[in-house]
Amino acid sequence: MIKIFIVCHKKAYILQNELLIPIQVGAKKASIRLPDMIYDDIGENISEKNDIYCELTAQYWAWKNIESDYYGFFHYRRYLAFDEVCPIDAQGNLINKRRPCPYTELDDIRMDLSRYGLQQNIMENVIQKYDILTVLRERINVTVYRQFCQYHQQGILDAVIKILKERYPQYSAAADKYLNSKDIYYMNMFIMKKQLFKEYCTWLFDILGIFEQSDEFLKLEDERKRLLGYIGERLFGIFYVYKTTNGAVCAELPYLKFYNTEEREGQEKHKTNRNVKSIKLGPTNVEIKIDMRKFNKMFPAGSRRRIFIRNIFLR
């Protein structure tokens, strides 16, 4: 049995596929319950902490309340694509020499997606060959450690890694390897076999739970929002690196990013506003707004052009 949870915080069109299960996160504090979904506040849950844990409240809920052979997590506007599978060797390297673009941007989730392998039979065939599937690694201009520190206080990540190394010293080498690399895994999106998923959640929520009670976290104010979700991304990368070099059969997949996922047509205002992102330039406090869709076309993710631009403006 394969269950892939589509994490939603708003009403959205969900691709028709029996493997895909929409789940409303933060349901405990939500003003409305979204129709035709399951909710992360049923059974054992941390739904009330969605503002700091983000999509991880769906992972926690599935861990505590669902039995399945495989557990997967997509976002309502981001799905893994199954048309270009990139297997990993025993050293954690991509077997294929050619590295595809990490993601493809599409206008609308209702368009014909058959070329991306999202048919149930194709997905099942791919999933059952691997222990872990996740997003294709994205090459950035700085280390994973430095990239986190560009947006958050350095002491936050240092405190988390200290907890990890004290409680799980066997992960120390993987943590150093991943945090010092320039290949990053975004989104907290993956599909895992049951045993690995249970192990991952036990490890992940133990580390995050201890950090949540630490002085380093408690002294924060505005920066708490979404913070444990961002930390979870880095911890997933460490767990994945550890498992790829310790016998797990893994592969990486590009993902699809949809600009319109509304149930009704004609949502141009939302689609346009969502493209624009505020970015701080380098070590300064200068902030500019960029249409990310246009930027991504000119400087594709993982490309040398993008790394060059990041080196100039996001040091």
N, C-alpha and C positions, 0 to 999 in steps of 0.2 A: 504494500500500500504506500502510495506517495501522496503527501499533502503539502501543497505550496500555498502559503498564506500571503495574500495581497494586503499589505498594510495601508489602511486608509484613515484619514482624519476628516474627510469630507466626502460628499456624495460623488461617485465616479462610475464611469462605465467600466465593467470588468470583462475581459475577453472570455468568451464562452468556451470553457474547457473544464472537464470534470476534476482535473488535478488542482485547479485554482480555487482558493477559498478566501473571499474577502473578510477582513477582520477590522473592526473599528477600534483604534487605539485611543487611550485616554477617555474611554467611555464613561468611567465613573464620574468625571467632572464635566462631561459634555452636556450642552443644553438640549440636544436631541439625540435620539438613537437612530442611526442610519438604517434604512430598511434593507432586508435581504442580506444581512451580514451576521457574523458572530461577533462577540464583544469581549474585550480583554478584562472586564471586571466581573466575570462569572467564574466561580470556583476560586482556587488559590491564585492570587494575582498581585501585581504592583501597579495597577491601572492609574491610581492617584498620583504616581510619580512620573507620568508620561512627559511632563514638561522638562524633566532632566534626563530621562532614559530614552526618550523618543521611541523609535521602532523596536527597541529592546523590550518594551512591555509586551509586545506580541510574542517575542521569543520566549520570555519568561512564562507567559500564559500557556503556550504550546508545550513547553517543557513540563509544566506541572499538571496539565489537564488532558493531554492528547497522547494516544499511542499510535505510532505509525512506523513503517519501515524506513521511510525517508521523510525528513523535515526540510522545507524550503521557505524562503522569505524573499518576496519581491516588494516593490513599492507600487502604489496605484498608478504612477506615471513612469515607472522604470521596470522593465522585465528583462531577464536574461534571454538572449537569443541562442538558438540551438543549431544554427546552420554552419557555424565555423567553430569547431571544438579544438582547443589548444591543450593537448596533454602535457603533463609535467614529468620530468625524469626523476630519478632517485636523489639527485642533488638539488631538486627544487627549481630546475631551469626549464624553460619552454623547449619542447622537443622540436617544434617547427621553427625554422630559422626566420621566416617572415612573420613579423608581429603585426596583426591587423589593428585597426583603430579601436580603442577601447569601447567606444559607443557610437551609435547612429541616432541622429535626431530626426524625428518624424512629426509631421503636422498633427496627425490625429490617430488615436488608438483604433478607430473604426475602419481604417484603411485595410487593404488586403495585406496581411502579414505572412502569407504562406511561404514566402521565400526565406523567412527567418526561422523556420523549423519549429513553430509554436503549435503544431498539431500534436495531439495527445500521444499518438503512437510514436512519433519521432522523439518527443521529450522522454517518454518512458524508456525507449531503447538507449538513449544517451545516459540518462540518470543511473540506470542499473549497471552500468559499466564502471562506475566510480564510487569512491568513498566520500569525496568532497568535490563539489563543483562551486566555483565562485566567479566573480567578475574578473575580467582580464586585467592584469596588473597595468598600471599607468605610470609611465616614466615621467618624473618631475625633475626640476633643476636643482633641488636641494635634497638632503636626507629626509627620511620620514620624520625623524626626531625634530629637525630644524623646521620642517613644514608645520608641524603642530605648534611650535613655539612662535611662528609668525602670527598666529591668531589667538594664542592663549599664553598664560604665564608659564614659564619654564618649570617652576616649582611644582606645578600640577602634575605634569608627566613624570617628573623625577620621583614624586611621592608614590605614584601608581606603580612605577617600575620597581621601586624599593619594596613595596608590598609583594609584588609578583616574585621577585628574587628571593625574598625571605620565606615565602610560603611554598613556592614551587621552584626550587633552585635548578631543577632539570631543564627549565625553560630559559635559563639565563643566556645561554649561547644563542638560542633562537631570537631572543629579545634584542640582543646586541646586533645580530646579523640583520634583522629586519629594520630596526630603527636607524641603522647606519647605511642602509641601502637607499637608492633613489627610485625604487619601484614600490608603488603604494597600492593598497586595496581599499577602495572607497565603498560606501553605501550600506554596509552591514547586510549585503545580499549574498545568499549561498544556498546550497542544497547539501545536506549531510545524511549519511546513514545513521540509524537510530543510536547505536552505541556511541559513536563519535559526538553526536549532537548532545546526548545526555552528559557525556564527559565535558564537552565544551561549556555547557550552561553551568554545571557545577563549578567549574574553574572560573568562568567569567563573572558570575554573580557573586561568588565569594570575594574576588578581588574588588569588584565595584562596591559591594556592600561594606567592606572594611574601609575603603577610601571615603565612602559617603559619610562615615562616622568620624573621619579624621579631622584634625585641626585645619589641615590644608584646605579641605572642602568647606568646613563650617565657617571659616572666615571670609569666604567668597559671598558676594551679593549678586550683582547683575550677571556675572559670568556663569552662574549656576545653570542657566537655561540651556538645555540641550547638551550640556557638558558631558554627561556620562554616555550619551549616544556617540559623541565624537571620540571619547576615550575607547569605547567599545570597538570602533573601527580599527584603532591601532592594536588593541588586544586581539581582535580577530586575526590580523595580519601575523602577529607573533604565533598564535595557535596554529595557523595554517602553515607557516614556515616550519614549525616544529614537526607537524604531522607529515608534511611532504618529504622531510628528510628522515622520517622514522617509519617508513613502510606504507603509508597511506597512498592509495591510488587516486590521483587528483587531476583535474583539468580546469581550464579557465575559459570563460565565454564572454564575448562582447555583450553589451546590453543595449536595449532600445530605450530612448528617452522620448516620451510623447509630450507635445506641447498642448494638446487639447484632450482631456479625458472626461469632459463634462458629459452628463447623460443627455443633455439637450444640445442641439446645434446652435451656432451663432454666438459663441462665447469669445469673440475676438478681443474684447477688452481684457479679459483675464489672460488670454494667451499672450497678448502684447506685453502687459505689465510683468508677467512672470519672467520674460526674457532679460529684463534689466536688473543688473546686480551692482551693488556698491563695493568698490575695491579700494583698499588703502595702498598707496604707493610706497614701496620700500620701507625704510625705517622711519619715515615721516608720518605725520598725521593727515597728510593730504588725501582726500577721498574723491574718487571719480565714479561716475556711473557708466557702465558698459552694457551694450546689448550683447549678451553672451552668445546668442545664436549666430549673429554676424561674426563675432570674434572666433567662435569655434569653427566656422567655415574657412576663415582666413588662416587660423592657427589651430589645426586639428590636435586633439589630445594626444600626448605622447610624441608629437612631431618635433624635429629639431627647431623648426620655426617657433613653436610654442615655448620650448625650453629657453631659446635665445631671448624671447620677450620677457619671460619670467625672470631671467637673470638680470635684466635691465631694471625692471620695475618692481619685482617682488623679492628682493634680496633679504 
